[in-house]
Every structure is written in C-alpha cells, then in structure tokens.
Amino acid sequence: MFKRAKSAITTLFKTYGITAVAVWLTTWVVGFGGFYLSAALALSTSGVESSCWQTAAAAYGAFVLSYPIRVGATVALTPPLALRLQRLRS
C-alpha cells in the first residue's frame, strides 16, 4: 500500500512540480498540527501530565497512520488547483 502511495506522490511531483509540493506540505502541516492539538487536548482532559515531546510522539503516531489519507487528498486536490493557478497566470 505504501509503495503504491509513494509512486503516486512521486508521479504527481514530476507532473505538477511546485504546486504538488505545496499541496503536500500543506496537508503535512495541517495534518500534524491537527493531530498535535487533538493529542494535547485528549491528554489534558484525561488528567495526564505530559511533556511537549510526549504529545508530539502521540500525534506523530496518529499522523503516520494517516499517510494514505494525505496521499489521497494530495492526489485529489493538486490537479484542480494546478489548473486554476494556470488559468490565473494566463
């Protein structure tokens, strides 16, 4: 599953260039940030004392499991975004 997702991302990067990279980085930042906030909220409401590193580790675990979802989102969002940016430039 991960090999197929990796080849899809590589093909997307070659086809759409910086637009695909920007979409991928956006899904990365939003995804990790969302999981970090969720982990911080869950740990704080459960009364567990946790450090920043423990929260980040919990968030990273969930983040890694979301890889196929992030690939799918990038593959779905990049072509329409690239088309729209191309129309704006011309």
GROMACS elastic network, one bead per residue, 0.5 to 0.9 nm:
[ bonds ]
;  ai    aj funct       b0    kb
    1     4     6  0.53824   500
    1     5     6  0.63246   500
    1     6     6  0.86810   500
    1    68     6  0.80804   500
    2     6     6  0.59743   500
    2     7     6  0.85585   500
    2    67     6  0.82732   500
    2    68     6  0.74214   500
    3     6     6  0.50386   500
    3     7     6  0.61931   500
    3     8     6  0.85969   500
    4     7     6  0.51769   500
    4     8     6  0.61986   500
    4     9     6  0.87278   500
    5     8     6  0.50446   500
    5     9     6  0.62740   500
    5    10     6  0.86247   500
    5    67     6  0.85047   500
    5    68     6  0.66983   500
    5    71     6  0.63983   500
    5    72     6  0.82084   500
    6     9     6  0.51785   500
    6    10     6  0.61292   500
    6    11     6  0.86055   500
    6    71     6  0.81944   500
    7    11     6  0.60739   500
    7    12     6  0.84560   500
    8    11     6  0.52273   500
    8    12     6  0.61244   500
    8    13     6  0.86664   500
    8    71     6  0.78752   500
    8    75     6  0.76006   500
    9    13     6  0.61205   500
    9    14     6  0.86361   500
    9    20     6  0.83704   500
    9    24     6  0.86963   500
    9    71     6  0.67882   500
    9    74     6  0.79434   500
    9    75     6  0.73106   500
   10    13     6  0.51403   500
   10    14     6  0.62947   500
   10    15     6  0.86547   500
   11    14     6  0.51310   500
   11    15     6  0.61115   500
   11    16     6  0.85523   500
   12    15     6  0.50848   500
   12    16     6  0.58554   500
   12    17     6  0.74835   500
   12    20     6  0.63737   500
   12    21     6  0.88047   500
   12    74     6  0.86855   500
   12    75     6  0.71057   500
   12    78     6  0.80514   500
   12    79     6  0.87925   500
   13    16     6  0.54727   500
   13    18     6  0.73505   500
   13    19     6  0.80822   500
   13    20     6  0.54469   500
   13    21     6  0.64640   500
   14    17     6  0.56023   500
   14    20     6  0.86389   500
   15    20     6  0.83181   500
   16    19     6  0.58129   500
   16    20     6  0.55247   500
   16    21     6  0.83211   500
   16    78     6  0.75948   500
   16    79     6  0.75939   500
   16    82     6  0.70429   500
   17    20     6  0.56170   500
   17    21     6  0.65264   500
   17    22     6  0.88701   500
   18    22     6  0.60282   500
   18    23     6  0.85811   500
   19    22     6  0.51330   500
   19    23     6  0.62706   500
   19    24     6  0.85968   500
   19    78     6  0.68056   500
   19    79     6  0.88333   500
   19    81     6  0.77319   500
   19    82     6  0.62926   500
   19    85     6  0.88046   500
   20    23     6  0.51427   500
   20    24     6  0.60554   500
   20    25     6  0.85490   500
   20    74     6  0.72497   500
   20    75     6  0.83370   500
   20    77     6  0.87656   500
   20    78     6  0.56516   500
   20    79     6  0.83501   500
   20    82     6  0.81418   500
   21    24     6  0.50541   500
   21    25     6  0.60771   500
   21    26     6  0.84707   500
   22    25     6  0.51768   500
   22    26     6  0.60569   500
   22    27     6  0.86486   500
   22    78     6  0.89914   500
   23    26     6  0.50345   500
   23    27     6  0.62248   500
   23    28     6  0.85436   500
   23    73     6  0.88124   500
   23    74     6  0.60655   500
   23    77     6  0.74747   500
   23    78     6  0.64921   500
   23    81     6  0.88301   500
   24    27     6  0.52097   500
   24    28     6  0.61410   500
   24    29     6  0.87266   500
   24    70     6  0.77421   500
   24    71     6  0.78446   500
   24    73     6  0.86355   500
   24    74     6  0.58210   500
   24    78     6  0.87064   500
   25    29     6  0.61014   500
   25    30     6  0.84610   500
   26    29     6  0.52316   500
   26    30     6  0.59927   500
   26    31     6  0.81721   500
   27    30     6  0.52334   500
   27    31     6  0.56312   500
   27    32     6  0.82898   500
   27    70     6  0.62557   500
   27    71     6  0.87383   500
   27    73     6  0.77499   500
   27    74     6  0.72840   500
   28    31     6  0.51636   500
   28    32     6  0.59932   500
   28    33     6  0.82482   500
   28    63     6  0.86866   500
   28    70     6  0.75271   500
   29    32     6  0.53800   500
   29    33     6  0.58123   500
   29    34     6  0.83014   500
   30    33     6  0.51355   500
   30    34     6  0.59011   500
   30    35     6  0.85310   500
   31    34     6  0.51925   500
   31    35     6  0.62148   500
   31    36     6  0.85307   500
   31    63     6  0.67396   500
   31    66     6  0.82269   500
   31    70     6  0.79274   500
   32    35     6  0.51143   500
   32    36     6  0.59560   500
   32    37     6  0.85443   500
   32    56     6  0.88877   500
   32    59     6  0.67680   500
   32    60     6  0.69918   500
   32    62     6  0.86198   500
   32    63     6  0.59111   500
   33    36     6  0.50331   500
   33    37     6  0.61528   500
   33    38     6  0.84998   500
   33    59     6  0.83426   500
   34    37     6  0.52334   500
   34    38     6  0.60943   500
   34    39     6  0.85585   500
   34    59     6  0.84088   500
   35    39     6  0.59833   500
   35    40     6  0.84403   500
   35    56     6  0.86669   500
   35    58     6  0.82825   500
   35    60     6  0.75572   500
   35    62     6  0.68140   500
   35    63     6  0.65542   500
   36    39     6  0.51329   500
   36    40     6  0.60500   500
   36    41     6  0.85085   500
   36    55     6  0.66009   500
   36    56     6  0.60925   500
   36    57     6  0.87932   500
   36    58     6  0.76735   500
   36    60     6  0.77501   500
   36    63     6  0.88344   500
   37    40     6  0.50716   500
   37    41     6  0.60558   500
   37    42     6  0.84856   500
   37    55     6  0.87144   500
   37    59     6  0.81265   500
   38    41     6  0.51603   500
   38    42     6  0.60356   500
   38    43     6  0.85118   500
   38    59     6  0.77350   500
   39    42     6  0.50584   500
   39    43     6  0.59764   500
   39    44     6  0.83989   500
   39    55     6  0.59819   500
   39    56     6  0.79516   500
   39    58     6  0.64212   500
   39    59     6  0.58261   500
   40    43     6  0.52473   500
   40    44     6  0.60139   500
   40    45     6  0.85400   500
   40    50     6  0.84217   500
   40    52     6  0.85531   500
   40    55     6  0.58733   500
   40    56     6  0.85080   500
   40    58     6  0.88988   500
   40    59     6  0.84501   500
   41    44     6  0.51933   500
   41    45     6  0.60727   500
   41    46     6  0.85120   500
   42    45     6  0.53822   500
   42    46     6  0.61857   500
   42    47     6  0.88341   500
   42    48     6  0.89045   500
   43    46     6  0.52485   500
   43    47     6  0.65144   500
   43    48     6  0.54741   500
   43    49     6  0.73918   500
   43    50     6  0.71053   500
   43    55     6  0.77649   500
   44    47     6  0.53373   500
   44    48     6  0.60218   500
   44    49     6  0.71518   500
   44    50     6  0.79655   500
   45    48     6  0.76762   500
   46    49     6  0.89422   500
   50    53     6  0.79629   500
   50    54     6  0.58837   500
   50    55     6  0.65585   500
   51    54     6  0.52372   500
   51    55     6  0.63621   500
   51    56     6  0.85934   500
   52    55     6  0.51930   500
   52    56     6  0.61020   500
   52    57     6  0.86187   500
   53    57     6  0.60427   500
   53    58     6  0.85912   500
   54    57     6  0.50460   500
   54    58     6  0.62448   500
   54    59     6  0.85570   500
   55    58     6  0.51787   500
   55    59     6  0.61356   500
   55    60     6  0.85263   500
   56    60     6  0.59364   500
   56    61     6  0.85848   500
   57    60     6  0.50149   500
   57    61     6  0.62478   500
   57    62     6  0.88623   500
   58    61     6  0.52829   500
   58    62     6  0.66897   500
   58    63     6  0.86466   500
   59    62     6  0.53602   500
   59    63     6  0.59851   500
   59    64     6  0.86955   500
   60    64     6  0.60394   500
   60    65     6  0.86084   500
   61    64     6  0.54326   500
   61    65     6  0.66483   500
   62    65     6  0.52200   500
   62    66     6  0.65117   500
   63    66     6  0.51751   500
   63    67     6  0.69277   500
   64    67     6  0.55028   500
   64    68     6  0.89138   500
   65    68     6  0.75580   500
   65    69     6  0.85749   500
   66    69     6  0.52953   500
   66    70     6  0.62783   500
   66    71     6  0.87456   500
   67    70     6  0.51283   500
   67    71     6  0.61729   500
   67    72     6  0.86105   500
   68    71     6  0.50713   500
   68    72     6  0.61423   500
   68    73     6  0.85928   500
   69    72     6  0.50749   500
   69    73     6  0.61458   500
   69    74     6  0.85896   500
   70    73     6  0.50261   500
   70    74     6  0.60901   500
   70    75     6  0.85450   500
   71    74     6  0.50876   500
   71    75     6  0.60899   500
   71    76     6  0.85015   500
   72    75     6  0.51158   500
   72    76     6  0.60416   500
   72    77     6  0.84907   500
   73    76     6  0.51142   500
   73    77     6  0.59347   500
   73    78     6  0.83417   500
   74    77     6  0.52431   500
   74    78     6  0.57742   500
   74    79     6  0.89604   500
   75    78     6  0.57512   500
   75    79     6  0.73670   500
   76    79     6  0.69040   500
   76    80     6  0.78413   500
   77    80     6  0.59972   500
   77    81     6  0.62107   500
   77    82     6  0.86738   500
   78    81     6  0.51636   500
   78    82     6  0.59475   500
   78    83     6  0.85515   500
   79    82     6  0.51105   500
   79    83     6  0.61507   500
   79    84     6  0.86260   500
   80    83     6  0.50675   500
   80    84     6  0.61565   500
   80    85     6  0.86145   500
   81    84     6  0.50796   500
   81    85     6  0.61312   500
   81    86     6  0.85094   500
   82    85     6  0.50890   500
   82    86     6  0.60529   500
   82    87     6  0.86341   500
   83    86     6  0.50508   500
   83    87     6  0.62760   500
   83    88     6  0.87116   500
   84    87     6  0.51365   500
   84    88     6  0.62935   500
   84    89     6  0.87844   500
   85    88     6  0.50440   500
   85    89     6  0.62792   500
   85    90     6  0.88574   500
   86    89     6  0.52063   500
   86    90     6  0.64845   500
   87    90     6  0.53603   500
